[in-house]
Amino acid sequence: MRTKQLLAGLFVLLATLTSTAAAASADEARYCVTDLATGTEECYTSSEAVQRDLAASEAVPVLYAYQHINYNRDEDGLLTIFTSPTTCTTAYDNELNKKRATLVQHKMISSWATADYCRVRFWENQNFVLPQSALSHVGTDCPDMRTCFGSQNWNDRAASLALT
């Protein structure tokens, strides 16, 4: 039931991005799905293909990462949806359960939104090499990575991430 609710929310989100995707080149993959449990990553040229991929899986979306500020609504940019077989919890319970040492959006994340009570932390280098951002707050999304971590500008810096 929870997965279907999350997928319904995802469909609404992707529908708002469809007009942006139409402006992108037809052969350019603008939507990626990264499974944090298996490490598999698939990229697509349409939001419809992403919807089919997610509907066919048991994976739960836990993070939406956008190439541009304001959740990619103003430009043609890459959207990566990170999924996990399990949801996040409201308590800090060990970032090792949901992590990605390298990103398809290597140093290209400018905004993000979490799902299902997830908290996220970013590292500037691959394989979790410092420096790292602060851990985000539960239920707080980031429309602009230049300002979401106080005085730390994390725009286009993230090369690895972990969620809890």
C-alpha positions, 0 to 999 in steps of 0.5 A, spaced: 500 500 500 505 504 501 509 503 495 503 504 491 502 511 494 509 513 493 508 511 486 502 515 485 506 521 488 511 520 483 507 519 477 504 526 479 511 529 480 513 526 473 507 529 469 509 536 471 516 534 468 513 532 462 513 538 458 521 539 460 522 533 458 519 534 451 524 540 450 530 535 451 533 532 445 529 525 443 535 521 444 538 524 450 536 520 457 534 525 462 531 520 467 535 515 471 533 510 476 538 508 481 537 502 486 541 503 492 540 496 494 543 493 488 547 498 485 543 498 478 542 504 474 537 505 468 536 511 464 531 513 460 528 518 455 521 519 457 518 519 464 513 514 462 519 509 461 521 511 468 513 510 470 513 503 467 520 501 470 518 503 477 511 500 477 514 493 475 519 493 481 518 493 488 523 498 489 521 504 494 523 511 491 527 515 497 530 521 493 529 525 487 536 529 485 535 534 480 541 537 476 538 544 476 535 548 482 528 549 484 527 541 482 528 542 475 522 545 473 526 551 469 531 547 465 532 541 461 536 537 466 537 530 469 533 527 474 535 521 478 530 517 482 534 513 488 530 507 490 531 502 496 527 495 497 526 498 504 523 505 507 527 510 511 525 511 518 524 517 522 530 516 527 537 516 525 539 508 524 545 507 520 547 510 513 550 504 511 543 501 509 542 506 503 548 509 500 551 510 493 559 511 492 558 514 485 553 518 482 551 518 475 550 526 476 557 526 479 557 533 481 551 535 478 546 535 483 543 542 485 536 540 488 533 534 491 527 532 495 526 526 499 521 521 500 518 517 506 522 520 512 529 520 509 535 524 511 540 525 506 548 526 507 552 528 501 560 527 500 564 531 495 568 525 493 566 519 490 567 513 495 565 517 501 571 521 501 571 528 505 568 533 506 561 531 507 555 535 508 550 536 514 545 530 515 538 533 512 532 534 517 526 529 516 521 532 511 526 538 509 527 538 501 532 542 498 530 547 492 537 550 492 543 546 494 547 553 495 543 554 501 540 548 504 546 546 509 547 553 512 553 557 509 556 551 506 554 551 498 553 544 496 551 546 489 554 541 484 559 538 489 556 531 490 559 525 488 557 520 493 551 520 498 547 516 503 540 516 506 537 514 513 
